[in-house]
Amino acid sequence: MTANRVDDLIVCGGGVIGLAIAWQGAQRGWKVRILEQRRVGSGASWAGAGILPPGAARGVHDPIEQLRSFSDAMLEDWFGLLESETGIDVGFRRCGGLYLARTNGEFATLIANEVWWADHGIEFQRWTPCETLQRVPALQSSTLSELKSAWFLPGERQIRNPRYLKALQLACQKRGVVIQEQESMKGINAGEGRVDVQTTVDRYVSKRVCITAGAWTPLAIPELKMQTGIFPVRGQMVLFHCNDRPFIPIINEGHRYLVPRDDGYVLAGSCEEEAGFDENTTPDVIEQLTQWARQLVPQLESAAVQKSWSGLRPGSIDGLPYLGNLPNHPNVFIAAGHYRHGIHLSPITAETMISLMSNEPTRIDLAPFRMTRGKTYANSSESG
């Protein structure tokens, strides 16, 4: 066992959720260790586009929207503190988001969204096809013949995922967090007030363990039999590079999007595929994304495709993440299953989990996020 150290918290998983929780714990003076089976920030957290839709300002009752609303209000201070500690500009920008409706289905969906935005205090503008082209001239003019309407959300923002992860890692290290890569948990023995953790390399002792392994969470510790509804959902991406930024707002159409960066890079994504743990890209999907992007924005026809990649989002059956302790293991916690919202929900998740692990009240009612929601677990008498 390494130097007989007793950690206050071991985090199993070095994605955005694990790093955020570790940073928050370290801010309290905790001795924190991160165990990552690959490289920190190398999974779905890195692969995403960093879109941050505006959170509801009022009338929020849905559990996931409550999480988003609280986290949304934290973002500016959260990223500000992170930049002050690390000097890294994470690319947090208020750029607005444009939502296009070129089919009857998308038009109906966005009309319904309009009602929801209005009820929850989210600012939006509805644009005609001509207004859309005037305000975003980079769009293909022939799109007007298909476009039924468009909606602009001024409050939509973006962040650059790799920079955010780099900043979180540096902030953790500056506060003394021990980060161990290429090391995964193999066994765990939770006793009164302590948890013994066996890894592929060593054995550690901690007061608490939090499992934040994303899509791999159900596989993290087989002996715990974590019967979650988490499963991997593959998303593929294409990266273009232009000489200058071709447009300002994020462009959304259905589940696909174009995200422009300050330096001329444009991300095109994404698909939703249940392909198991296969992280390969497929030529047909990459070609579809490339052609869709170039059809919408002609300037991308001459833009070089820099690279393409995929990531495995941690989906869940009911669309909610798991936040809480494991049944029969009061010192073992889980924070996983955020699907496409991990970046956006990382501040409130970190705050909530550290409060929970400190036996403090949480701002969120955690009942909808408990491990045992809607399930019956063998050998468990707890309600989660």
Secondary structure, 3 states (H helix, E strand, C coil): CHHHCEECEEEECCCHHHHHHHHHHHHCCCCEEEEECCCCCCCHHHHCCCEECCCCCCCCCCHHHHHHHHHHHHHHHHHHHHHHHHCCCCCCEECCEEEEECCHHHHHHHHHHHHHHHHCCCCCEEECHHHHHHHCCCCCHHHHHCCCEEEEECCCEECCHHHHHHHHHHHHHHCCCEEEECCCEEEEEEECCEEEEEECCCEEEECCEEECCHHHHHHCCHHHCCCCCEEEEEEEEEEEECCCCCCCCEEEECCEEEEECCCCEEEEECCCECCCCCCCCCHHHHHHHHHHHHHHCHHHHCCEEEEEEEEEEEEECCCCCEEEEECCEEEEEEEECCHHHHHHHHHHHHHHHHHHHCCCCCCCCCHHHCCCCCCCCCCCCCCC
